[in-house]
Each structure stands twice: as C-alpha cells, then as structure tokens.
Amino acid sequence: MKLLKFLLRYFPPGLALEYTQGGDVKTKMIDLLDLSAETDIRALAESIKATEPVITESVMEQLVETLQKLQAKVCDTNAKRYYKYKTLQTHLLPLTNIAFDKLVTFASYLSSYGFSIFILQLESSRSFFNLFLSNFPIYCPAQRSFTPRKTLPRGLHRRLKFPCTHNSYIPCRTSVLIGHRSELSNCVYNFDCSLIASSSMDKTAKVWDTRLNSCLATLRGHDDEVLDLTFDNSGKKLATASNDTTARVWDVSTDFHQLALMEGHREEVSKVCFSPNSQHLLTSSLDRTSKLWSLESGCCVQTLDGHTDDVFSCAFSYNGDTIITASKDNTCMIWR
C-alpha cells in the first residue's frame, strides 16, 4: 500500500486517506467527530498513524498540518455577517420548506402548497425542473443524507414506524417506536444513524436508540407544541423549535441536559438548523424573520429581516457561507 494524499471533509469533520493497493486506488474515511479547539493535534496524528499502516513517519508533518487546517475551519467561532443577496419569486403559493444541494450549493429544492417540488438554479434564478409528486400538499423535501437501508417517514400520528429497505423495491417495517402522547411533527437521524429524535405536539422531544428500539430520554421544557428538531453534524447536540416562540439546544451525548435557550422571536419558531461547524443556530419564525444565534452565549447575533409574511423554513449551504429562507410571501431570499 502507498499513500497518495489526504482529503479533508469539513462537515462533519473527517479525514480521507487515498492510497493504492494492488494497482487499485482506494479511499478510507476516518470520522473525527470529537475534534474540538482543545484537541491535541499531534497526539491525534499519532493515534491515526498507530491504526493506519499506510501512514508512515515521512508524512507525519503533512498529516499534522492537514489536521490543523481542519481544526481551524471546524472550530472557528467567529460569527459571519450575512447580507441579503437576492430575492427569488419562485412559486405562486407559499413556500413551506427549502434545502440546498450539498455538493454544488447552486441549486435549492423548494416545496409549496402547490403539490410539487421545484429545483432552482440560484445564480440565474431559473427554475429548471418541476417534480409534480402528489395530489396533496407537500410539506417537506428531504434535506439531509439518509442511510440507504433505512428511512424515516413523517406524519401526524403518535407512533414512529421504522422501516428498512433491504430490498430496494419492497420496504419492510422493522419496529415501531411508541411513547408520544400526541401527533409527531418531525423525526430525524443523527449522523451515524445510531439515534433518532422525534418532536411532538405533546410539548416534548424524544431521543431513541435505533439498535435497542428504546427511548433514551424525553426532553421537556417547551411550553407548547414542538414543531421541528435537528441534530448537529457531530450528532452530539439536538435543537428543537416550538410554538412557544423559543428554540432550545440539548446535549444528547451524555445526560441530555439543556445547553441553551434562544428567546427573541415574537411568534412560533417554525424551523431550526445548525451551522455546519455547529457554532451557531439558525431559526425561522412566523414573526417574518429568521435569526442567527450563538450556541456559546445563547444570544441572537443577527436578525434576517425582509420577508413580508411568515418564514416557514431556512437552511445553510454546506460550507456555511450562504443562508436561504422561504416564506409564505411566495419568495425565498438568499443571504451571503
């Protein structure tokens, strides 16, 4: 085996080793989800070298420099200031959800009460694909990657059905997670699909172990329905959004305690998403604004104001340099 080069994955943090073996070029991915500002990079490099025979002493300095670059990017706590770049008049009806293409970040996926999903080229503002998928309103296109063997449905029911897709055409249900006392509003996997989080109209969120099919914790604190939730890239933090006008961030790696409370919206919080480096939280609200929050202080660092009606959704681009918001005013706005 011969090492060819190191490749970085910033979000979630990871290192790829590209090498040759038997004439074939192969790649091995190493997850570095615990990387933080306090991480001893040289000690981390030594631990990687100890487990990867393709890494020799001759490339150790290059490995250290690569890991330092990754650490600087992932642990950057400086708050970027976003400015309105463009307003896109996309649908004739309200936009309910929006997502960036992870790799290109020039295309976004929009859904509306119009029963279809549009794919939009952001630079030209041109809608070049329209997916008519349903005879009923569409509320959410997929925003995150999912494991190819398992999928999570959304719906207003009290139990979470957990299917598998061993056969590409015939999914089979593997378990049902029961525990909420009212309808579910959302459910998501963490990065490695070891956990599922669910939010409910019963004012709680729950965290489930996918291997044991059991509830690990019930997160209480919101005074009204929990409308949305999401994991950060490392899968160690969970954010929830509620009809009580607040968002909360929880530690789901240890004792499931509350890390931060974001207060400042005047109406229900419709959507939450973490910045790619997990240093900031973005929220959208029916008060016609989106807000950017510091996870360290829990304070609002910027309000994105410009929509003329409820803001239903928001999203970061893969590298965090662009934000997009979607509104009941039939527009989406791009912020850079």
N, C-alpha and C positions, 0 to 999 in steps of 0.2 A: 504494500500500500504506500502511496505517495500523496502527501497533502498538496493540493493545488492552490487553494485560497480560503480565506474566511469570509463569510457573508453575514451581515447583520440583519436581524429582524427587530425593529424598534418597538412595535406594539402588537402583542405583548412582547417583552424583551426576550430575545433568544439569539443564539449563535449557530450558524450552519457551517459545517465542515465539508468542503468539496474536495474529493480525492479520487484517485484512480486505483482500481483493483482488478487485476486480471484483464487489463485493457479497457475496462468499462469505467465511465465517470459516474461516481455516486455522490450522494449528499446525505449527511446525517444532521438532524436538527437537535439542538440542545436547548431546552427551555430554561430560562433564567428569571423565573417569576419572582424570586426573592431579592432581586437586585435592588439596592437602595443606595442613598448617598453615603451610608455608613459602611457599605460593603468594602472589605479589603480586596482590592482588585488583584494584587499579586497572589494572595492566598487563593482566590477564586481560580486564577490561571493555573496554579499548581494542582488544585483539585481536579480541574478538567484534564490536565496533562496526565494525571495518575490513572484516569479511567479511559483515556483515548490514546491508543498506541500510535495513531497516525501523527500525533503531535510530538515533536522532538525538541530538544533543547535549542536547536538552531532557530526555531520560530517563536520562542517564548516571548521575546521582546515585542514582536509583531502582535502576538496574542494579547499581551498586556495593553498595548496601545489601542487595539481594537475594542477591548472591553472598557477601557477608559472613555472612548468615544461613545459607546453605548450608554455608559453610566451618566455621562454629561447630558445626553439627549433625554433619557428617561427621567432623570431626577431634576430637570430644570423646573423650578417653582415660579419663575417669572411669569406674571400674567400678561398675555398678549392683549393689545387693544384692537378690537375689531371695528371696522367701519363699513357702512352699507355700500356694497359694490354694485349690486344690480337687483332690480325688481322684475320678476318674471310673471306675466299674466298667462297662466297655463291652462286652467280649467274654467268651465262655465259654472261649476258648482264648487262648494267648499273643499279644500284640501284637508284630508284627515291624517295623513302620515307621509313621511318623506325619508329617504335614505340615500346616501352616497354610494357609488360604486367604489369598492375598497381599493382596487388596484389603480384605476385610471383617475378617479375623482373628478372627471369632467362630466360624467353622466349621473343623473339622480333619478330615483324611482318615486313616482307620485301616485297616490290613490285618492279617490274622492267619492262622494255620494253618487258619482256618475257611473258606477258599476264597472270601472275599467282602471287599468294602470298605464300610465304614460312613462316612457323613457325619454329624458330630455338631455340634449347637448347644451351644457351650461354656457360655454363661450359664445355660441351662436344663438342661444335662446330658442333653438329649434327643436320641436318635438318630432322625433323621427321614428317612434314606434308606439303603437297603441294596442294594449292587450285587453280585449273585451273578455272577461273571465267569468262573469256572474250575472244572474238575474236579480241579485240582491246587492245592497250597498257594500262596498269593500272598505274595511276599516284599517287594515294594516298589512303592507307588504313585508316580506322578510327583510330584516335589517342586519342580522348577524349570521356568521357562518354556523352551520349545524353539523353534527356528526352524521355521516352518511347512513348509519344503521338505525338512527333513532330520530324521531321528530316530535315536536310538541304542538298540539292544537290549541287554539284559543276559542273561548266561547263563554257564554253566560250560563254556567252550570256550577254546581258545588263540588264536583269531583274532577280530578285531573287524570285523564286517560293517557297512558304512557305506551305508545306503540313502538314496534320495531319494524325494520324493513329488510329482513334477511333476503326475502325475495323482492326484487325491485318493483314488482307489479302488484303484489298482494301483501300489504302490511298486516301485521298481526299484533294484537294488544298483549303487552307483557305484564302490565299491572295497572291498578287504579289507586291513586293517592287520595284518600278521603280525610277530611278534617276541618275544612272551612264550613262556616255556618250560613254562608250566603254565596251569591254568584262570584265567580272568578273574573277578574278584569284582565289579567295578563299572567304569563308564565314564561320563564327563560332558563336556559342552561348557563352554568359558568364555563370558563374557557376549556377545561378538560372534561366537561360533561359529568363530573362526579356529583354535582349538586344541581338541584332545580329550585328556583324561587318562584313563589306564586303570590299574587296580590288579590285581594277580595273586597267585596262590598261590606264584609263584616268588620272593617276597620283594621284588619291585620294583614301581615305578610307572613308566609311560612317558608322555611328552608328545609328541603327534603334531600335525603341521601339516596342516590339512584341505585346504589348496589343493594342496600337493605330495604329500599322502598318504604322508608320510615321518616317521620318528621323529626328533624333535629332541633328546631326552635320555632317558636311563634313570636314574631316581632310586634310588640304592642307599643303604642304611643300616639298614633294618629287619632284625632277626634272625629274623623269622618271616613268615608269610603276611601280605600287605597286604589288609585286608578292606574298606576304604572310602576314598574320597577326594572332595574337593570344591574348587572354585575359590572365591576371594572374589569380591565384587561387581565389582571392577575387572578381574578376570582376571589379576592380576599375582602372586598368591600361590596356592599349592596346599597343602592339608592332607591328610595321609594317616594312616590308623589301622591298627594292626597287632595281630596275635595275640601280639606280643612285649610287650604291655601299655603301649606308648608311642604317642604321636601326634607327628608332625613337620610342620613348615611349611617350604615351599620357595619360593624366588624363581624364578618362571618367566618373568620379563620380560627377564632378562639372561643370567646364566651358570648358572642352575639350581642354585644352591648352597642348602644348608640354612640357614634363618633361625632356627629354634627347635626345641628338643626338649622335649616335655612328658612328664615322668616322674612317676608318682604312683599310677596305678591298679594294683591287685593282680591283675587278670585282663585278658583280651584287651579291646582297645578296639573296640567294635562300630560306632561312628558318630562322625563329625566334622562340624561345621558352623561357619562363621564368623558372628560378629555382623554385623548389617547394615552397620556402619561399619568393619568389618574390623580392629577394635582388639582383639577377644577371640575365643577359640576355645572351642567347647563340645564336650565329648566324652561319650559314654555307654559303659558297660563292663559286663562280666559280673560285676564285683565289687559289683553292685547300686547303683552310684552314677553320677551324672553330675558332671562337673567343668567349671568355668569358668576359663580360663587367660588371662593377659596375653600378647599377642604380643610386646610390647616386652621383657619380662623372662623369659618362658617359665615363670613361676611360676603355681601354682594360686591363684586369688583367692577361690574359693568351691567347696565341695562340696555338691551337692544330694543329700541322703540321705533315704530314706523308703520306697523300694521294697523288697519282701521277696524279690525274685528278680532274675535277670539283667535289665539295662536294655539293650534292643536298639536304641533309636532316640531321637533328640532333635531339637528344632527351635526356632528363634527365630521370633517374629512379625515382620512386615515392618518395623516401627519399632524392634524390639529390646526392647520393654518387657515382653514375656511369653516364657516358655520352656515347652515341653511335652515330657514324657518318656514313653516307652512301654516296658512291661516284660513279662517272661514271667509276672509275677504277675497278668496279665489286666487290669491297670489302666493308665491314663495319669494323670499328675499335671501340674497347671498351676502355674507359679511366676510370681509377679509382684513 
